[in-house]
Amino acid sequence: TGEPVGTCGLIRRETLEDVDIGFAVLPQHRGQGLALEAARGVFEYATRTLRMDRLVAIVSAANHKSIRVLESIGMRYEKTIRVPGDDEDVPLYAWDRPPG
């Protein structure tokens, strides 16, 4: 129908050292696998086409569904950070290109 369902892409945040993969799905479209499909597509574009060596993502610790999406595309918990201007610590997930 052309109705927007959410967003997904690569973000260069001033507060992070590396490029961030971010995604959000509107509430009425959640639970359909759209976040995973979009995140996987952006991840593959970033790593295969752009040949990026590292990607990160930040997520609320309580957002278990988004954490599962990140883990499903190959990202792993690296550390907890505090983004300047926020009052909540958040997990940082990362993917690094294997050597070779």
Biopython code that builds the backbone (N, CA, C, O; Angstrom):
import numpy as np
from Bio.PDB.StructureBuilder import StructureBuilder

atoms = [
    (1, "THR", "N", (0.815, -1.208, 0.000)),
    (1, "THR", "CA", (0.000, 0.000, 0.000)),
    (1, "THR", "C", (0.851, 1.263, 0.000)),
    (1, "THR", "O", (0.322, 2.356, -0.200)),
    (2, "GLY", "N", (2.149, 1.140, 0.218)),
    (2, "GLY", "CA", (3.014, 2.300, 0.305)),
    (2, "GLY", "C", (3.038, 2.918, 1.691)),
    (2, "GLY", "O", (3.689, 3.941, 1.906)),
    (3, "GLU", "N", (2.333, 2.304, 2.634)),
    (3, "GLU", "CA", (2.312, 2.818, 3.999)),
    (3, "GLU", "C", (3.658, 2.569, 4.668)),
    (3, "GLU", "O", (4.155, 1.443, 4.641)),
    (4, "PRO", "N", (4.262, 3.598, 5.272)),
    (4, "PRO", "CA", (5.526, 3.383, 5.988)),
    (4, "PRO", "C", (5.330, 2.411, 7.152)),
    (4, "PRO", "O", (4.315, 2.458, 7.846)),
    (5, "VAL", "N", (6.307, 1.536, 7.357)),
    (5, "VAL", "CA", (6.240, 0.578, 8.465)),
    (5, "VAL", "C", (7.330, 0.829, 9.492)),
    (5, "VAL", "O", (7.265, 0.294, 10.599)),
    (6, "GLY", "N", (8.328, 1.630, 9.151)),
    (6, "GLY", "CA", (9.422, 1.908, 10.075)),
    (6, "GLY", "C", (10.616, 2.446, 9.316)),
    (6, "GLY", "O", (10.495, 2.967, 8.207)),
    (7, "THR", "N", (11.765, 2.307, 9.940)),
    (7, "THR", "CA", (12.993, 2.809, 9.334)),
    (7, "THR", "C", (14.164, 1.913, 9.706)),
    (7, "THR", "O", (14.138, 1.246, 10.740)),
    (8, "CYS", "N", (15.175, 1.898, 8.873)),
    (8, "CYS", "CA", (16.382, 1.128, 9.151)),
    (8, "CYS", "C", (17.498, 1.711, 8.303)),
    (8, "CYS", "O", (17.306, 2.029, 7.130)),
    (9, "GLY", "N", (18.673, 1.846, 8.920)),
    (9, "GLY", "CA", (19.782, 2.369, 8.152)),
    (9, "GLY", "C", (21.044, 2.508, 8.961)),
    (9, "GLY", "O", (21.106, 2.118, 10.127)),
    (10, "LEU", "N", (22.053, 3.070, 8.322)),
    (10, "LEU", "CA", (23.336, 3.329, 8.957)),
    (10, "LEU", "C", (23.349, 4.768, 9.437)),
    (10, "LEU", "O", (22.955, 5.684, 8.714)),
    (11, "ILE", "N", (23.805, 4.954, 10.661)),
    (11, "ILE", "CA", (23.793, 6.267, 11.287)),
    (11, "ILE", "C", (25.197, 6.594, 11.778)),
    (11, "ILE", "O", (25.855, 5.764, 12.406)),
    (12, "ARG", "N", (25.646, 7.799, 11.490)),
    (12, "ARG", "CA", (26.924, 8.270, 12.022)),
    (12, "ARG", "C", (26.591, 9.239, 13.152)),
    (12, "ARG", "O", (26.324, 10.416, 12.908)),
    (13, "ARG", "N", (26.608, 8.747, 14.377)),
    (13, "ARG", "CA", (26.285, 9.566, 15.543)),
    (13, "ARG", "C", (27.558, 10.226, 16.068)),
    (13, "ARG", "O", (28.621, 9.606, 16.101)),
    (14, "GLU", "N", (27.440, 11.476, 16.474)),
    (14, "GLU", "CA", (28.585, 12.181, 17.047)),
    (14, "GLU", "C", (29.048, 11.530, 18.344)),
    (14, "GLU", "O", (30.209, 11.666, 18.730)),
    (15, "THR", "N", (28.141, 10.822, 19.018)),
    (15, "THR", "CA", (28.439, 10.257, 20.330)),
    (15, "THR", "C", (29.053, 8.862, 20.270)),
    (15, "THR", "O", (29.445, 8.323, 21.305)),
    (16, "LEU", "N", (29.145, 8.266, 19.081)),
    (16, "LEU", "CA", (29.734, 6.933, 18.937)),
    (16, "LEU", "C", (30.948, 6.999, 18.017)),
    (16, "LEU", "O", (30.980, 7.794, 17.077)),
    (17, "GLU", "N", (31.935, 6.172, 18.288)),
    (17, "GLU", "CA", (33.147, 6.156, 17.470)),
    (17, "GLU", "C", (32.943, 5.479, 16.122)),
    (17, "GLU", "O", (33.658, 5.764, 15.161)),
    (18, "ASP", "N", (31.961, 4.580, 16.056)),
    (18, "ASP", "CA", (31.748, 3.780, 14.850)),
    (18, "ASP", "C", (30.360, 4.010, 14.281)),
    (18, "ASP", "O", (29.487, 4.561, 14.952)),
    (19, "VAL", "N", (30.159, 3.583, 13.038)),
    (19, "VAL", "CA", (28.856, 3.678, 12.392)),
    (19, "VAL", "C", (27.895, 2.713, 13.090)),
    (19, "VAL", "O", (28.240, 1.579, 13.423)),
    (20, "ASP", "N", (26.692, 3.206, 13.293)),
    (20, "ASP", "CA", (25.650, 2.504, 14.040)),
    (20, "ASP", "C", (24.579, 2.011, 13.067)),
    (20, "ASP", "O", (24.168, 2.747, 12.169)),
    (21, "ILE", "N", (24.135, 0.784, 13.240)),
    (21, "ILE", "CA", (22.974, 0.307, 12.491)),
    (21, "ILE", "C", (21.764, 0.519, 13.401)),
    (21, "ILE", "O", (21.728, 0.045, 14.536)),
    (22, "GLY", "N", (20.784, 1.235, 12.881)),
    (22, "GLY", "CA", (19.603, 1.542, 13.677)),
    (22, "GLY", "C", (18.339, 1.109, 12.960)),
    (22, "GLY", "O", (18.275, 1.125, 11.731)),
    (23, "PHE", "N", (17.343, 0.726, 13.724)),
    (23, "PHE", "CA", (16.067, 0.328, 13.132)),
    (23, "PHE", "C", (14.939, 0.580, 14.124)),
    (23, "PHE", "O", (15.139, 0.568, 15.339)),
    (24, "ALA", "N", (13.757, 0.807, 13.577)),
    (24, "ALA", "CA", (12.542, 0.971, 14.378)),
    (24, "ALA", "C", (11.357, 0.588, 13.511)),
    (24, "ALA", "O", (11.315, 0.911, 12.324)),
    (25, "VAL", "N", (10.404, -0.097, 14.103)),
    (25, "VAL", "CA", (9.196, -0.504, 13.398)),
    (25, "VAL", "C", (8.002, 0.066, 14.154)),
    (25, "VAL", "O", (7.939, -0.017, 15.381)),
    (26, "LEU", "N", (7.062, 0.640, 13.424)),
    (26, "LEU", "CA", (5.868, 1.188, 14.056)),
    (26, "LEU", "C", (5.098, 0.074, 14.767)),
    (26, "LEU", "O", (5.073, -1.063, 14.295)),
    (27, "PRO", "N", (4.474, 0.396, 15.892)),
    (27, "PRO", "CA", (3.823, -0.637, 16.723)),
    (27, "PRO", "C", (2.866, -1.557, 15.964)),
    (27, "PRO", "O", (2.848, -2.761, 16.218)),
    (28, "GLN", "N", (2.088, -1.027, 15.057)),
    (28, "GLN", "CA", (1.097, -1.850, 14.349)),
    (28, "GLN", "C", (1.723, -2.835, 13.359)),
    (28, "GLN", "O", (1.025, -3.690, 12.814)),
    (29, "HIS", "N", (3.029, -2.722, 13.123)),
    (29, "HIS", "CA", (3.707, -3.609, 12.170)),
    (29, "HIS", "C", (4.740, -4.521, 12.841)),
    (29, "HIS", "O", (5.450, -5.261, 12.160)),
    (30, "ARG", "N", (4.821, -4.469, 14.143)),
    (30, "ARG", "CA", (5.787, -5.303, 14.858)),
    (30, "ARG", "C", (5.340, -6.762, 14.870)),
    (30, "ARG", "O", (4.162, -7.073, 14.698)),
    (31, "GLY", "N", (6.314, -7.647, 15.078)),
    (31, "GLY", "CA", (6.019, -9.072, 15.182)),
    (31, "GLY", "C", (5.880, -9.781, 13.856)),
    (31, "GLY", "O", (5.408, -10.917, 13.811)),
    (32, "GLN", "N", (6.281, -9.134, 12.767)),
    (32, "GLN", "CA", (6.168, -9.732, 11.439)),
    (32, "GLN", "C", (7.526, -10.053, 10.820)),
    (32, "GLN", "O", (7.601, -10.482, 9.668)),
    (33, "GLY", "N", (8.598, -9.844, 11.583)),
    (33, "GLY", "CA", (9.928, -10.115, 11.070)),
    (33, "GLY", "C", (10.507, -8.990, 10.232)),
    (33, "GLY", "O", (11.555, -9.160, 9.608)),
    (34, "LEU", "N", (9.843, -7.846, 10.207)),
    (34, "LEU", "CA", (10.305, -6.741, 9.365)),
    (34, "LEU", "C", (11.615, -6.146, 9.856)),
    (34, "LEU", "O", (12.478, -5.805, 9.047)),
    (35, "ALA", "N", (11.778, -6.014, 11.169)),
    (35, "ALA", "CA", (13.026, -5.460, 11.714)),
    (35, "ALA", "C", (14.206, -6.358, 11.342)),
    (35, "ALA", "O", (15.258, -5.864, 10.936)),
    (36, "LEU", "N", (14.036, -7.661, 11.477)),
    (36, "LEU", "CA", (15.114, -8.585, 11.130)),
    (36, "LEU", "C", (15.439, -8.510, 9.647)),
    (36, "LEU", "O", (16.610, -8.466, 9.269)),
    (37, "GLU", "N", (14.423, -8.494, 8.812)),
    (37, "GLU", "CA", (14.640, -8.429, 7.369)),
    (37, "GLU", "C", (15.371, -7.143, 6.980)),
    (37, "GLU", "O", (16.312, -7.175, 6.188)),
    (38, "ALA", "N", (14.940, -6.026, 7.535)),
    (38, "ALA", "CA", (15.564, -4.745, 7.210)),
    (38, "ALA", "C", (16.988, -4.675, 7.756)),
    (38, "ALA", "O", (17.910, -4.270, 7.048)),
    (39, "ALA", "N", (17.163, -5.068, 9.011)),
    (39, "ALA", "CA", (18.497, -5.016, 9.626)),
    (39, "ALA", "C", (19.465, -5.932, 8.890)),
    (39, "ALA", "O", (20.619, -5.563, 8.666)),
    (40, "ARG", "N", (19.014, -7.106, 8.517)),
    (40, "ARG", "CA", (19.884, -8.031, 7.772)),
    (40, "ARG", "C", (20.298, -7.418, 6.431)),
    (40, "ARG", "O", (21.460, -7.521, 6.037)),
    (41, "GLY", "N", (19.363, -6.787, 5.737)),
    (41, "GLY", "CA", (19.672, -6.166, 4.452)),
    (41, "GLY", "C", (20.673, -5.029, 4.590)),
    (41, "GLY", "O", (21.601, -4.923, 3.789)),
    (42, "VAL", "N", (20.498, -4.179, 5.593)),
    (42, "VAL", "CA", (21.428, -3.069, 5.815)),
    (42, "VAL", "C", (22.789, -3.601, 6.245)),
    (42, "VAL", "O", (23.821, -3.099, 5.799)),
    (43, "PHE", "N", (22.798, -4.618, 7.112)),
    (43, "PHE", "CA", (24.050, -5.223, 7.559)),
    (43, "PHE", "C", (24.815, -5.801, 6.369)),
    (43, "PHE", "O", (26.017, -5.570, 6.238)),
    (44, "GLU", "N", (24.144, -6.538, 5.515)),
    (44, "GLU", "CA", (24.800, -7.134, 4.351)),
    (44, "GLU", "C", (25.315, -6.061, 3.395)),
    (44, "GLU", "O", (26.403, -6.205, 2.838)),
    (45, "TYR", "N", (24.556, -4.998, 3.200)),
    (45, "TYR", "CA", (25.005, -3.899, 2.346)),
    (45, "TYR", "C", (26.259, -3.249, 2.939)),
    (45, "TYR", "O", (27.225, -2.982, 2.224)),
    (46, "ALA", "N", (26.233, -2.999, 4.243)),
    (46, "ALA", "CA", (27.374, -2.345, 4.914)),
    (46, "ALA", "C", (28.626, -3.201, 4.858)),
    (46, "ALA", "O", (29.725, -2.687, 4.649)),
    (47, "THR", "N", (28.467, -4.508, 5.042)),
    (47, "THR", "CA", (29.642, -5.371, 5.124)),
    (47, "THR", "C", (30.105, -5.889, 3.764)),
    (47, "THR", "O", (31.305, -6.065, 3.555)),
    (48, "ARG", "N", (29.195, -6.132, 2.852)),
    (48, "ARG", "CA", (29.575, -6.681, 1.549)),
    (48, "ARG", "C", (29.851, -5.596, 0.508)),
    (48, "ARG", "O", (30.863, -5.644, -0.192)),
    (49, "THR", "N", (28.959, -4.631, 0.410)),
    (49, "THR", "CA", (29.104, -3.600, -0.615)),
    (49, "THR", "C", (30.030, -2.484, -0.156)),
    (49, "THR", "O", (30.953, -2.106, -0.877)),
    (50, "LEU", "N", (29.792, -1.958, 1.033)),
    (50, "LEU", "CA", (30.618, -0.870, 1.553)),
    (50, "LEU", "C", (31.921, -1.371, 2.183)),
    (50, "LEU", "O", (32.835, -0.588, 2.439)),
    (51, "ARG", "N", (31.996, -2.672, 2.428)),
    (51, "ARG", "CA", (33.178, -3.322, 3.015)),
    (51, "ARG", "C", (33.597, -2.696, 4.351)),
    (51, "ARG", "O", (34.785, -2.552, 4.638)),
    (52, "MET", "N", (32.612, -2.334, 5.147)),
    (52, "MET", "CA", (32.891, -1.770, 6.466)),
    (52, "MET", "C", (33.504, -2.849, 7.345)),
    (52, "MET", "O", (33.126, -4.018, 7.264)),
    (53, "ASP", "N", (34.439, -2.454, 8.171)),
    (53, "ASP", "CA", (35.130, -3.399, 9.048)),
    (53, "ASP", "C", (34.496, -3.516, 10.416)),
    (53, "ASP", "O", (34.765, -4.469, 11.148)),
    (54, "ARG", "N", (33.651, -2.551, 10.773)),
    (54, "ARG", "CA", (33.040, -2.561, 12.101)),
    (54, "ARG", "C", (31.703, -1.840, 12.059)),
    (54, "ARG", "O", (31.560, -0.798, 11.419)),
    (55, "LEU", "N", (30.740, -2.406, 12.742)),
    (55, "LEU", "CA", (29.423, -1.803, 12.945)),
    (55, "LEU", "C", (29.068, -1.937, 14.409)),
    (55, "LEU", "O", (29.448, -2.909, 15.062)),
    (56, "VAL", "N", (28.337, -0.958, 14.927)),
    (56, "VAL", "CA", (27.848, -1.030, 16.295)),
    (56, "VAL", "C", (26.349, -0.748, 16.311)),
    (56, "VAL", "O", (25.778, -0.294, 15.319)),
    (57, "ALA", "N", (25.730, -1.023, 17.440)),
    (57, "ALA", "CA", (24.321, -0.693, 17.650)),
    (57, "ALA", "C", (24.109, -0.489, 19.139)),
    (57, "ALA", "O", (24.687, -1.194, 19.966)),
    (58, "ILE", "N", (23.273, 0.486, 19.468)),
    (58, "ILE", "CA", (22.886, 0.675, 20.857)),
    (58, "ILE", "C", (21.403, 0.346, 20.970)),
    (58, "ILE", "O", (20.624, 0.550, 20.039)),
    (59, "VAL", "N", (21.042, -0.166, 22.135)),
    (59, "VAL", "CA", (19.673, -0.639, 22.326)),
    (59, "VAL", "C", (19.334, -0.564, 23.805)),
    (59, "VAL", "O", (20.214, -0.707, 24.654)),
    (60, "SER", "N", (18.088, -0.345, 24.112)),
    (60, "SER", "CA", (17.658, -0.384, 25.505)),
    (60, "SER", "C", (17.831, -1.801, 26.033)),
    (60, "SER", "O", (17.490, -2.764, 25.346)),
    (61, "ALA", "N", (18.351, -1.936, 27.231)),
    (61, "ALA", "CA", (18.560, -3.267, 27.817)),
    (61, "ALA", "C", (17.253, -4.038, 27.952)),
    (61, "ALA", "O", (17.266, -5.269, 27.974)),
    (62, "ALA", "N", (16.140, -3.346, 28.043)),
    (62, "ALA", "CA", (14.835, -3.993, 28.195)),
    (62, "ALA", "C", (14.223, -4.407, 26.855)),
    (62, "ALA", "O", (13.203, -5.096, 26.832)),
    (63, "ASN", "N", (14.829, -3.998, 25.746)),
    (63, "ASN", "CA", (14.264, -4.291, 24.429)),
    (63, "ASN", "C", (14.806, -5.627, 23.911)),
    (63, "ASN", "O", (15.664, -5.667, 23.030)),
    (64, "HIS", "N", (14.290, -6.699, 24.471)),
    (64, "HIS", "CA", (14.780, -8.045, 24.163)),
    (64, "HIS", "C", (14.578, -8.426, 22.696)),
    (64, "HIS", "O", (15.398, -9.150, 22.131)),
    (65, "LYS", "N", (13.508, -7.952, 22.079)),
    (65, "LYS", "CA", (13.272, -8.286, 20.669)),
    (65, "LYS", "C", (14.333, -7.652, 19.767)),
    (65, "LYS", "O", (14.817, -8.300, 18.839)),
    (66, "SER", "N", (14.696, -6.410, 20.024)),
    (66, "SER", "CA", (15.737, -5.766, 19.225)),
    (66, "SER", "C", (17.096, -6.401, 19.476)),
    (66, "SER", "O", (17.907, -6.521, 18.557)),
    (67, "ILE", "N", (17.348, -6.805, 20.702)),
    (67, "ILE", "CA", (18.597, -7.501, 21.011)),
    (67, "ILE", "C", (18.679, -8.802, 20.224)),
    (67, "ILE", "O", (19.740, -9.147, 19.703)),
    (68, "ARG", "N", (17.563, -9.527, 20.134)),
    (68, "ARG", "CA", (17.547, -10.767, 19.339)),
    (68, "ARG", "C", (17.820, -10.478, 17.864)),
    (68, "ARG", "O", (18.513, -11.249, 17.201)),
    (69, "VAL", "N", (17.284, -9.379, 17.350)),
    (69, "VAL", "CA", (17.549, -9.004, 15.959)),
    (69, "VAL", "C", (19.043, -8.771, 15.768)),
    (69, "VAL", "O", (19.638, -9.286, 14.821)),
    (70, "LEU", "N", (19.649, -7.998, 16.664)),
    (70, "LEU", "CA", (21.087, -7.717, 16.550)),
    (70, "LEU", "C", (21.912, -8.996, 16.609)),
    (70, "LEU", "O", (22.841, -9.174, 15.821)),
    (71, "GLU", "N", (21.579, -9.879, 17.530)),
    (71, "GLU", "CA", (22.316, -11.146, 17.639)),
    (71, "GLU", "C", (22.090, -12.017, 16.405)),
    (71, "GLU", "O", (22.994, -12.737, 15.981)),
    (72, "SER", "N", (20.900, -11.959, 15.833)),
    (72, "SER", "CA", (20.597, -12.769, 14.644)),
    (72, "SER", "C", (21.393, -12.338, 13.422)),
    (72, "SER", "O", (21.668, -13.157, 12.546)),
    (73, "ILE", "N", (21.769, -11.065, 13.349)),
    (73, "ILE", "CA", (22.549, -10.609, 12.195)),
    (73, "ILE", "C", (24.053, -10.693, 12.455)),
    (73, "ILE", "O", (24.855, -10.300, 11.608)),
    (74, "GLY", "N", (24.433, -11.206, 13.628)),
    (74, "GLY", "CA", (25.845, -11.455, 13.888)),
    (74, "GLY", "C", (26.511, -10.493, 14.852)),
    (74, "GLY", "O", (27.723, -10.563, 15.052)),
    (75, "MET", "N", (25.748, -9.603, 15.449)),
    (75, "MET", "CA", (26.343, -8.662, 16.397)),
    (75, "MET", "C", (26.347, -9.277, 17.791)),
    (75, "MET", "O", (25.489, -10.096, 18.120)),
    (76, "ARG", "N", (27.311, -8.880, 18.602)),
    (76, "ARG", "CA", (27.462, -9.423, 19.958)),
    (76, "ARG", "C", (27.636, -8.291, 20.952)),
    (76, "ARG", "O", (28.189, -7.238, 20.633)),
    (77, "TYR", "N", (27.154, -8.529, 22.162)),
    (77, "TYR", "CA", (27.306, -7.550, 23.235)),
    (77, "TYR", "C", (28.785, -7.261, 23.448)),
    (77, "TYR", "O", (29.595, -8.183, 23.543)),
    (78, "GLU", "N", (29.133, -5.987, 23.523)),
    (78, "GLU", "CA", (30.518, -5.606, 23.750)),
    (78, "GLU", "C", (30.704, -4.939, 25.115)),
    (78, "GLU", "O", (31.620, -5.286, 25.860)),
    (79, "LYS", "N", (29.836, -3.986, 25.436)),
    (79, "LYS", "CA", (29.949, -3.280, 26.707)),
    (79, "LYS", "C", (28.705, -2.415, 26.914)),
    (79, "LYS", "O", (27.872, -2.257, 26.021)),
    (80, "THR", "N", (28.613, -1.866, 28.115)),
    (80, "THR", "CA", (27.548, -0.925, 28.425)),
    (80, "THR", "C", (28.137, 0.475, 28.397)),
    (80, "THR", "O", (29.222, 0.712, 28.927)),
    (81, "ILE", "N", (27.412, 1.407, 27.774)),
    (81, "ILE", "CA", (27.896, 2.775, 27.653)),
    (81, "ILE", "C", (26.820, 3.754, 28.123)),
    (81, "ILE", "O", (25.650, 3.398, 28.264)),
    (82, "ARG", "N", (27.238, 4.971, 28.356)),
    (82, "ARG", "CA", (26.318, 6.079, 28.628)),
    (82, "ARG", "C", (26.479, 7.069, 27.494)),
    (82, "ARG", "O", (27.543, 7.662, 27.322)),
    (83, "VAL", "N", (25.419, 7.245, 26.722)),
    (83, "VAL", "CA", (25.440, 8.204, 25.623)),
    (83, "VAL", "C", (25.293, 9.599, 26.223)),
    (83, "VAL", "O", (24.372, 9.837, 27.004)),
    (84, "PRO", "N", (26.184, 10.520, 25.873)),
    (84, "PRO", "CA", (26.084, 11.876, 26.418)),
    (84, "PRO", "C", (24.692, 12.466, 26.191)),
    (84, "PRO", "O", (24.140, 12.394, 25.093)),
    (85, "GLY", "N", (24.143, 13.047, 27.247)),
    (85, "GLY", "CA", (22.809, 13.639, 27.168)),
    (85, "GLY", "C", (21.703, 12.713, 27.610)),
    (85, "GLY", "O", (20.576, 13.158, 27.828)),
    (86, "ASP", "N", (22.002, 11.415, 27.750)),
    (86, "ASP", "CA", (21.012, 10.448, 28.224)),
    (86, "ASP", "C", (21.285, 10.133, 29.685)),
    (86, "ASP", "O", (22.408, 10.285, 30.164)),
    (87, "ASP", "N", (20.258, 9.696, 30.384)),
    (87, "ASP", "CA", (20.433, 9.345, 31.796)),
    (87, "ASP", "C", (20.365, 7.842, 32.031)),
    (87, "ASP", "O", (20.226, 7.391, 33.168)),
    (88, "GLU", "N", (20.462, 7.067, 30.951)),
    (88, "GLU", "CA", (20.373, 5.609, 31.037)),
    (88, "GLU", "C", (21.586, 4.973, 30.377)),
    (88, "GLU", "O", (21.978, 5.360, 29.276)),
    (89, "ASP", "N", (22.181, 3.989, 31.058)),
    (89, "ASP", "CA", (23.231, 3.190, 30.430)),
    (89, "ASP", "C", (22.577, 2.248, 29.425)),
    (89, "ASP", "O", (21.494, 1.719, 29.678)),
    (90, "VAL", "N", (23.230, 2.040, 28.293)),
    (90, "VAL", "CA", (22.680, 1.168, 27.257)),
    (90, "VAL", "C", (23.737, 0.173, 26.791)),
    (90, "VAL", "O", (24.925, 0.496, 26.757)),
    (91, "PRO", "N", (23.308, -1.032, 26.432)),
    (91, "PRO", "CA", (24.251, -1.994, 25.866)),
    (91, "PRO", "C", (24.693, -1.559, 24.466)),
    (91, "PRO", "O", (23.897, -1.055, 23.673)),
    (92, "LEU", "N", (25.968, -1.765, 24.189)),
    (92, "LEU", "CA", (26.512, -1.527, 22.861)),
    (92, "LEU", "C", (26.823, -2.897, 22.271)),
    (92, "LEU", "O", (27.569, -3.682, 22.857)),
    (93, "TYR", "N", (26.246, -3.172, 21.108)),
    (93, "TYR", "CA", (26.514, -4.405, 20.392)),
    (93, "TYR", "C", (27.445, -4.061, 19.241)),
    (93, "TYR", "O", (27.389, -2.952, 18.710)),
    (94, "ALA", "N", (28.293, -4.990, 18.852)),
    (94, "ALA", "CA", (29.265, -4.703, 17.792)),
    (94, "ALA", "C", (29.502, -5.932, 16.919)),
    (94, "ALA", "O", (29.279, -7.072, 17.327)),
    (95, "TRP", "N", (29.958, -5.654, 15.717)),
    (95, "TRP", "CA", (30.425, -6.671, 14.780)),
    (95, "TRP", "C", (31.731, -6.152, 14.206)),
    (95, "TRP", "O", (31.817, -5.000, 13.779)),
    (96, "ASP", "N", (32.738, -6.996, 14.197)),
    (96, "ASP", "CA", (34.035, -6.675, 13.596)),
    (96, "ASP", "C", (34.330, -7.706, 12.513)),
    (96, "ASP", "O", (34.111, -8.904, 12.698)),
    (97, "ARG", "N", (34.834, -7.217, 11.375)),
    (97, "ARG", "CA", (35.202, -8.128, 10.299)),
    (97, "ARG", "C", (36.330, -9.039, 10.803)),
    (97, "ARG", "O", (37.315, -8.563, 11.368)),
    (98, "PRO", "N", (36.180, -10.334, 10.596)),
    (98, "PRO", "CA", (37.247, -11.249, 11.018)),
    (98, "PRO", "C", (38.537, -10.954, 10.230)),
    (98, "PRO", "O", (38.474, -10.545, 9.071)),
    (99, "PRO", "N", (39.692, -11.160, 10.855)),
    (99, "PRO", "CA", (40.969, -10.931, 10.167)),
    (99, "PRO", "C", (41.110, -11.834, 8.943)),
    (99, "PRO", "O", (40.607, -12.958, 8.919)),
    (100, "GLY", "N", (41.792, -11.327, 7.947)),
    (100, "GLY", "CA", (42.089, -12.139, 6.775)),
    (100, "GLY", "C", (41.255, -11.770, 5.664)),
    (100, "GLY", "O", (41.369, -12.353, 4.586)),
]
sb = StructureBuilder()
sb.init_structure("model")
sb.init_model(0)
sb.init_chain("A")
sb.init_seg("    ")
for serial, (resi, resn, name, xyz) in enumerate(atoms, 1):
    if name == "N":
        sb.init_residue(resn, " ", resi, " ")
    sb.init_atom(name, np.array(xyz, "f"), 0.0, 1.0, " ", f" {name:<3s}", serial, name[0])
structure = sb.get_structure()
